[in-house]
C-alpha cells in the first residue's frame, strides 16, 4: 500500500518503520526534523497525504488532529482511509470522521495501548471506531503494527474504549499504591501482600503485571527507579479526556474524577512529571493522613 504517515514522534516513528520494513511504501511528515529507515520524508502534511491509499496520523491531541485533518482531507484521493492512531477526545475523533465522510472516504479512530515498546515491537493493541469497509482495508496494517485490533463500533468508539480502559487503570493503580502504603504502616510485608492480593479478589493488571513495589512481582518500572513505562503525564492526559467525555455525556464518574485530580496534583504540583504512573507508591509512602 501507499501510506502517508503524519506525526513521527516516540510512537509514530517506530510504527512507520515497521510498515516500511513490511514492504509498504511509506511517506512521512513531521513538524520536527526526523529520519526513519525506509521512510521517505515529504515537505508538508498535504504532500505526505496526496495519492496515498491510507493516511495515518499519530499526533499529540485533538486540536492538532483537527488542524492536520483540515490540511489532508482536501487532498486525499477517493477510496482512501484516514486512520488516526492518536489518543484524542471523542468529539474531535467524531468531527474529523464526519469531515472525512463528507469528502467521500472512510475514517477510523484507532488509539493504541502498548506504549513505545509495543510500537517498536509491533505488538500494539488497537481500539477501533469507524465503518467495516475502512476497518477491513487497514486490517493488514494493524497486523504489522500490532498484535490485536478490536472493532468497537462507529466513529469515536475506539477513543471511548481507550479512555474507559485507562480510567479503570488510573484508579486501580492509585488504590493499589494506597494499599501498599497502608500495608507498610500495618507492618505487613510487601511480598506477603503481593502473594495474597495477586491471587485474591483484589488482583488487577496494576498489581499482577505492573506491580508498583520495587523487587516484588514481575519486572516493572518500579524496578527501574520509576522511569516510564507509562508516564504519569500521559495517564493525566487520558484521565482528563475521560472527564471531558463524562461531562459531555452526563456520566457520574466519582473515582475517575478523583483519579484525575490526584494525577494532576502529582504531575503539576509534586514530583510526578516524567516519572512512571506507578510512582504513586513512593508518593503515598511519604505521606500521612493529614
Ligand atoms: P510525541 O510528542 O513523541 O509525537 C508527536 C509528534 O507529532 C511529534 O513528533 C510532533 O513533532 C508531531 N507533530 C505535532 N504537531 C504536528 C503537526 N501539526 N504536523 C505534523 N506533525 C506534528 O508523542 P507520542 O508519544 O508519539 O504520542 C502520540 C500519540 O499517541 C498521543 O496522542 C499519545 O497520547 C498517544 N499514545 C502514546 C503512548 C506512549 O507511551 N508514548 C502510548 C499510547 C498512546
Boltz pocket constraint, residues with backbone or C-beta under 6 A from the ligand:
constraints:
  - pocket:
      binder: B
      contacts: [[A, 6], [A, 7], [A, 8], [A, 9], [A, 10], [A, 11], [A, 12], [A, 29], [A, 30], [A, 31], [A, 32], [A, 45], [A, 58], [A, 59], [A, 60], [A, 61], [A, 64], [A, 67], [A, 68], [A, 85], [A, 86], [A, 87], [A, 88], [A, 112], [A, 113], [A, 114], [A, 115], [A, 116], [A, 229], [A, 230], [A, 234], [A, 237]]
      max_distance: 6.0
